[in-house]
Amino acid sequence: MDRTISLFSAEASGPGLGDLAGLLCCHGQITGFGRTAARLSVVVEEPWRAHILAREFRCRGADAQVSKADCGRPQVRTSFRVDLLPLALRWLREGCPGPVEDDSGKALPDGFRLSGAMLRMWALAGGRPGTQGYLLGVDPLAPNMHERLVEALTPLGVPAKLTGPKAEVPAVKVTGKRRLEALLELIGEPPPGAEAAWPGAEPLPVPHPEAVTSTA
């Protein structure tokens, strides 16, 4: 069936390095090297996420390696690259070179506008169906970003809310048929292997906390 592609959807424009900011919306980490280069990394729960994300990096001209993080979970990480420096300058708080044990060093950039392509990266790294709606994981080490990420979804037609304090892992929660349909339109169809983590699938187990707090 034909469908209209939203101006903000992941399919509306070609892949670009800026799309990788979606990983920083969840538990992805950016590390600067002086003011000359930066490295992007993300620890994920399942191996399939790591391999799909590595392909997404390569599609954007940024080679990334899949390895095992110190916590034992799969990790995708680039080398230090000059072309990732703008991402670090935008997302790291002034004076923060990158993540430390209990602080990611991240802050949502002023004037940040979420796109469908960023949302797709966010879903691939930390999205999962919940028992009531769809959950987009957020970084426990960057609590200052959580409310602003909820606000960033509203202009895209996807009002959301944060999970409550009893949640094992913090996340942005999208509920309601129309909102979930809008989210799916924005992020596009799942790549092969990601179907179980996409909106509309059966609920997935809650990620292990170490998978969303590692600063490796």
ChimeraX attribute file (.defattr): number of C-alpha atoms within 10 A of each C-alpha:
attribute: neighborCount
match mode: 1-to-1
recipient: residues
	/A:1	2
	/A:2	4
	/A:3	6
	/A:4	6
	/A:5	13
	/A:6	15
	/A:7	13
	/A:8	17
	/A:9	22
	/A:10	24
	/A:11	18
	/A:12	15
	/A:13	11
	/A:14	10
	/A:15	16
	/A:16	15
	/A:17	18
	/A:18	14
	/A:19	22
	/A:20	25
	/A:21	24
	/A:22	23
	/A:23	26
	/A:24	26
	/A:25	29
	/A:26	29
	/A:27	27
	/A:28	30
	/A:29	27
	/A:30	30
	/A:31	27
	/A:32	24
	/A:33	15
	/A:34	9
	/A:35	12
	/A:36	13
	/A:37	19
	/A:38	24
	/A:39	22
	/A:40	27
	/A:41	22
	/A:42	27
	/A:43	32
	/A:44	27
	/A:45	20
	/A:46	14
	/A:47	17
	/A:48	16
	/A:49	21
	/A:50	25
	/A:51	19
	/A:52	18
	/A:53	25
	/A:54	20
	/A:55	15
	/A:56	21
	/A:57	24
	/A:58	14
	/A:59	14
	/A:60	15
	/A:61	13
	/A:62	20
	/A:63	16
	/A:64	22
	/A:65	18
	/A:66	18
	/A:67	16
	/A:68	15
	/A:69	18
	/A:70	13
	/A:71	14
	/A:72	13
	/A:73	19
	/A:74	21
	/A:75	29
	/A:76	26
	/A:77	25
	/A:78	20
	/A:79	15
	/A:80	17
	/A:81	16
	/A:82	14
	/A:83	15
	/A:84	23
	/A:85	22
	/A:86	16
	/A:87	22
	/A:88	25
	/A:89	19
	/A:90	16
	/A:91	24
	/A:92	22
	/A:93	16
	/A:94	11
	/A:95	7
	/A:96	17
	/A:97	20
	/A:98	22
	/A:99	20
	/A:100	14
	/A:101	10
	/A:102	12
	/A:103	16
	/A:104	27
	/A:105	20
	/A:106	28
	/A:107	19
	/A:108	19
	/A:109	14
	/A:110	8
	/A:111	7
	/A:112	12
	/A:113	14
	/A:114	20
	/A:115	23
	/A:116	26
	/A:117	26
	/A:118	26
	/A:119	27
	/A:120	27
	/A:121	25
	/A:122	25
	/A:123	26
	/A:124	26
	/A:125	31
	/A:126	29
	/A:127	24
	/A:128	28
	/A:129	22
	/A:130	21
	/A:131	11
	/A:132	11
	/A:133	17
	/A:134	27
	/A:135	29
	/A:136	24
	/A:137	25
	/A:138	27
	/A:139	26
	/A:140	21
	/A:141	21
	/A:142	21
	/A:143	15
	/A:144	13
	/A:145	18
	/A:146	22
	/A:147	13
	/A:148	13
	/A:149	21
	/A:150	18
	/A:151	16
	/A:152	18
	/A:153	21
	/A:154	12
	/A:155	11
	/A:156	20
	/A:157	14
	/A:158	21
	/A:159	20
	/A:160	22
	/A:161	18
	/A:162	19
	/A:163	17
	/A:164	12
	/A:165	8
	/A:166	7
	/A:167	10
	/A:168	12
	/A:169	20
	/A:170	22
	/A:171	24
	/A:172	22
	/A:173	22
	/A:174	25
	/A:175	17
	/A:176	13
	/A:177	11
	/A:178	11
	/A:179	18
	/A:180	19
	/A:181	14
	/A:182	17
	/A:183	24
	/A:184	20
	/A:185	19
	/A:186	26
	/A:187	24
	/A:188	20
	/A:189	15
	/A:190	16
	/A:191	10
	/A:192	9
	/A:193	11
	/A:194	15
	/A:195	13
	/A:196	15
	/A:197	23
	/A:198	25
	/A:199	24
	/A:200	17
	/A:201	13
	/A:202	14
	/A:203	18
	/A:204	15
	/A:205	10
	/A:206	14
	/A:207	16
	/A:208	13
	/A:209	13
	/A:210	16
	/A:211	22
	/A:212	25
	/A:213	22
	/A:214	27
	/A:215	25
	/A:216	17
